[in-house]
Amino acid sequence: MSELPIIQKTYDLIKWYVPILNRLPHSHKFMLGDRMITGLYDLLDTLIIAKYSSDKLTLREHQNYI
């Protein structure tokens, strides 16, 4: 199965963006930075689940908990 372009582009975004977020001032790094990093990893996780899921209803239920 070939990789979906959106998964690769999301991964590339994370690789590019995390070092930038790590350079934020201490007062913003742990509040804003962690929230953004968590959101990006949640997005990547959901995309990977969507690719391999045969039951799209389960995927939709998973998204409600994120």
Secondary structure, 3 states (H helix, E strand, C coil): CCCCHHHHHHHHHHHHHHHHHHCCCHHHHHHHHHHHHHHHHHHHHHHHHHHHCCCHHHHHHHHHHC
